[in-house]
């Protein structure tokens, strides 16, 4: 899935933080903590804050602050920082139209691409934490190197749409924050049918909604569609990423047995299925994971 020829994306949408220094414990224990935090985010609750503080312990030097500048479509198709900025602007345009039509006031989230460590409204975070959304400061945080980990550690396919899926999933948590789901769901527990899983699967479904509409969404600043039509191969990139971050797959990768009672994000099959539901049906009602008895 590529950005259409003629696309132009204004800078300043994504702030950057580079050069911070953090002490992180090594070994298998640190890897397990990272696995629990990477993409499998308990977005913004007390547990997440504790995990982030644990991963990013130690003192660090002042990081260099900046923003992602103006980007062309060509740059967005080849450079990760520009792709993140362009993806967020496409998501802004989509949800700015979708949510008010449902009676929900839209407000765009902030976004930060960081290296090493950063400070968030949910606590300190390191690059090992992986992408997450923090409700208190309404910001999406991610280290762009995570996408390499997604491939090397979890077996996801390479490709732009895999990266866009991760961004769109985190943006889905922001949508849940705006609609009140984050406040109403019981996100402290786990289990295959828990609210924690329903929150994550709904965010997957919201990501699918955006992907299904992005090739027809016109950038109001340029008059051209944000993205070119999706191909079967590109769609498989997103499905592969969804499979890679399923609870059962993560448990298998960590060398343990599969235990649905401890799931907080859903199985690979569930994550793929709910992404597909959003992609094919394209409505908030279809993505109501809290209205079904079977996920």
C-alpha positions in Angstrom: 0.0 0.0 0.0 1.7 3.1 -1.2 1.0 6.8 -1.0 -0.3 8.2 -4.2 1.8 10.3 -6.6 1.5 14.0 -5.9 0.9 13.6 -2.2 2.4 16.2 0.1 2.5 16.0 3.9 3.0 18.9 6.1 5.7 18.7 8.8 5.2 19.0 12.5 2.6 16.2 12.9 5.1 13.9 14.7 7.6 15.1 17.3 10.9 13.2 17.7 13.1 12.5 20.7 16.6 11.1 20.1 19.7 10.6 22.0 18.4 9.7 25.5 20.5 7.3 27.5 18.8 4.6 29.5 19.9 1.6 31.5 17.9 -1.5 30.7 18.4 -4.9 32.2 19.4 -7.6 29.8 18.8 -11.4 29.5 15.7 -13.4 29.1 13.8 -11.6 31.9 14.1 -8.2 30.0 13.0 -9.9 26.8 9.9 -11.3 28.5 9.1 -7.8 29.8 9.6 -6.4 26.3 7.4 -9.1 24.8 4.6 -8.3 27.2 4.8 -4.6 26.4 5.6 -4.7 22.6 2.3 -4.0 20.8 0.5 -6.0 23.4 -0.2 -2.7 25.2 -2.4 -2.3 28.3 -2.9 1.2 26.9 -2.6 3.8 29.6 -3.8 1.9 32.7 -1.8 1.6 35.9 -0.3 -1.7 34.8 1.2 -0.2 31.7 2.8 2.6 33.7 4.4 0.0 36.0 5.7 -2.0 33.0 7.1 1.1 31.4 8.8 2.3 34.5 10.3 -1.2 35.0 11.7 -1.4 31.5 13.1 2.1 31.4 14.8 2.2 34.7 17.9 4.3 35.4 18.8 7.9 34.7 19.5 9.4 31.3 20.8 12.4 29.5 18.7 15.0 27.9 17.3 13.8 24.5 17.4 15.9 21.4 13.9 17.1 20.5 12.6 17.8 17.0 9.8 17.1 14.5 9.4 15.2 11.3 9.5 17.8 8.5 7.6 18.1 5.3 7.4 14.9 3.2 6.5 14.0 -0.3 4.7 10.8 -1.2 7.9 9.4 -2.5 9.6 10.0 0.9 6.6 8.6 2.7 6.9 5.4 0.6 10.6 5.0 1.4 11.3 6.6 4.8 9.8 5.3 8.1 9.5 8.7 9.8 7.8 10.2 6.8 5.6 7.2 6.5 4.5 7.6 10.1 3.7 11.2 9.6 1.7 10.6 6.4 -0.1 7.7 7.9 -1.2 9.8 10.9 -2.4 12.5 8.6 -4.4 10.0 6.6 -5.9 8.6 9.8 -6.7 12.2 11.0 -8.7 12.9 7.9 -10.6 9.5 8.1 -11.6 9.7 11.7 -12.3 13.5 11.6 -15.1 12.5 9.2 -16.2 9.2 10.7 -16.6 10.2 14.4 -18.6 13.4 14.1 -21.1 11.4 11.9 -21.6 9.2 14.9 -22.0 12.1 17.3 -18.5 11.9 18.7 -16.3 15.0 18.9 -13.0 14.4 17.1 -9.6 15.5 18.5 -6.4 14.3 16.9 -3.9 12.5 19.0 -0.3 13.6 19.4 2.5 11.4 18.3 6.1 10.9 19.2 8.8 8.8 17.5 11.6 8.2 20.0 14.9 6.5 20.4 16.3 5.1 23.6 13.8 6.5 26.1 11.2 9.1 26.6 8.8 10.4 29.3 5.1 10.0 28.9 1.9 10.6 30.8 1.9 6.9 31.5 5.4 6.8 32.9 8.9 6.4 31.4 9.3 4.3 28.3 12.2 2.8 26.5 12.7 1.5 23.0 12.1 -2.0 24.3 8.5 -1.0 25.3 7.3 -1.0 21.7 4.4 1.1 20.3 1.6 2.2 22.7 -1.0 4.8 23.2 -1.2 6.8 26.4 -4.7 8.1 27.3 -3.7 10.7 29.9 -1.7 12.7 27.3 -3.5 11.4 24.3 -0.3 10.5 22.5 0.9 7.6 20.4 4.5 6.6 21.2 6.8 4.3 19.2 10.3 3.6 18.3 10.6 3.1 14.6 13.1 0.2 15.1 10.2 -1.8 16.5 9.2 -2.8 13.0 12.5 -4.7 12.6 11.8 -6.5 15.8 8.3 -7.4 14.6 9.9 -9.2 11.7 13.0 -10.7 13.3 11.5 -11.7 16.7 7.9 -12.4 15.8 8.0 -13.5 12.2 5.8 -10.8 10.6 6.2 -10.0 6.9 8.1 -6.9 5.9 6.2 -4.1 4.1 4.6 -0.7 4.6 1.1 -1.9 5.4 2.5 -3.9 8.3 3.8 -0.7 9.7 0.6 1.2 9.0 -1.4 -1.5 10.7 0.5 -0.9 13.9 0.0 2.9 13.7 -3.7 2.5 12.9 -4.1 0.0 15.8 -2.7 2.6 18.3 -4.8 5.3 16.7 -7.8 2.9 17.3 -7.1 3.2 21.0 -7.3 7.0 20.7 -10.7 6.5 19.1 -11.7 4.4 22.0 -10.6 7.1 24.4 -12.8 9.6 22.6 -15.8 7.3 22.5 -15.5 6.4 26.2 -14.5 2.7 25.8 -11.3 3.3 27.6 -13.2 4.5 30.7 -16.0 1.9 30.6 -14.0 -1.3 29.9 -12.6 -3.4 32.7 -9.1 -3.6 31.5 -7.3 -4.9 34.6 -8.1 -8.6 34.1 -7.2 -11.1 31.4 -8.8 -14.1 29.6 -9.9 -15.0 26.1 -13.3 -13.2 26.6 -12.1 -10.4 28.8 -12.6 -6.7 28.3 -8.9 -6.3 27.8 -9.1 -8.6 24.8 -12.2 -6.9 23.5 -10.5 -3.5 23.7 -7.5 -4.7 21.6 -9.6 -6.5 19.0 -11.8 -3.5 18.6 -8.6 -1.4 17.9 -7.7 -4.0 15.3 -11.1 -3.7 13.7 -10.7 0.1 13.7 -7.4 -0.3 11.9 -9.1 -2.5 9.3 -11.8 0.2 8.8 -9.2 2.8 7.9 -7.2 0.4 5.6 -10.4 -0.4 3.8 -11.1 3.3 3.1 -7.7 4.8 2.8 -7.5 4.4 -1.0 -10.6 6.5 -1.4 -9.9 9.1 1.2 -9.0 12.4 -0.4 -6.4 14.6 1.2 -8.2 17.9 1.6 -4.8 19.7 1.3 -3.9 18.2 -2.1 -7.1 16.9 -3.6 -5.5 13.5 -4.3 -6.2 10.2 -2.5 -3.9 9.4 0.4 -3.1 5.9 -0.8 -3.2 3.8 -3.9 -5.6 0.8 -4.1 -4.5 -2.1 -1.8 -3.2 -5.3 -3.4 -3.7 -8.9 -2.0 0.0 -9.0 -1.2 -0.1 -5.8 0.7 -3.2 -6.9 2.7 -1.3 -10.0 3.7 1.4 -7.8 5.2 -1.2 -6.4 7.7 -2.7 -9.8 8.4 0.8 -11.2 9.0 1.5 -8.4 11.5 -1.8 -9.1 13.3 -0.9 -12.8 13.4 2.6 -12.1 14.8 1.2 -10.2 17.8 -1.5 -12.7 18.8 -1.3 -13.8 22.5 -1.0 -17.4 21.5 1.8 -16.7 19.1 3.7 -14.6 21.6 3.4 -17.3 24.2 4.7 -19.9 21.8 7.6 -17.6 20.8 8.5 -17.2 24.4 8.8 -21.0 24.9 5.8 -21.4 27.1 2.5 -23.1 26.7 -0.6 -21.4 25.3 -2.9 -20.3 28.1 -6.0 -18.4 27.0 -6.8 -17.5 30.7 -3.8 -15.1 30.6 -4.6 -13.4 27.2 -5.0 -9.7 27.2 -5.0 -9.0 23.4 -6.5 -12.0 21.7 -5.2 -14.9 19.6 -3.6 -14.5 16.2 -6.8 -15.8 14.6 -9.0 -13.3 16.5 -6.7 -10.4 15.6 -6.8 -11.2 11.9 -10.5 -11.9 12.0 -11.4 -8.5 13.6 -9.1 -6.6 11.4 -10.8 -8.3 8.4 -14.2 -7.4 9.8 -13.3 -3.7 9.9 -11.7 -3.9 6.5 -14.7 -5.6 4.8 -17.6 -4.0 6.7 -16.2 -0.6 7.5 -18.5 0.5 10.3 -18.2 1.3 14.0 -21.2 -1.0 14.7 -19.5 -3.9 13.0 -16.5 -3.4 15.3 -18.5 -3.5 18.5 -16.5 -6.3 20.2 -18.5 -5.7 23.4 -21.8 -6.6 21.8 -20.8 -10.2 20.9 -20.7 -13.3 23.2 -18.1 -14.9 21.0 -14.9 -13.2 19.9 
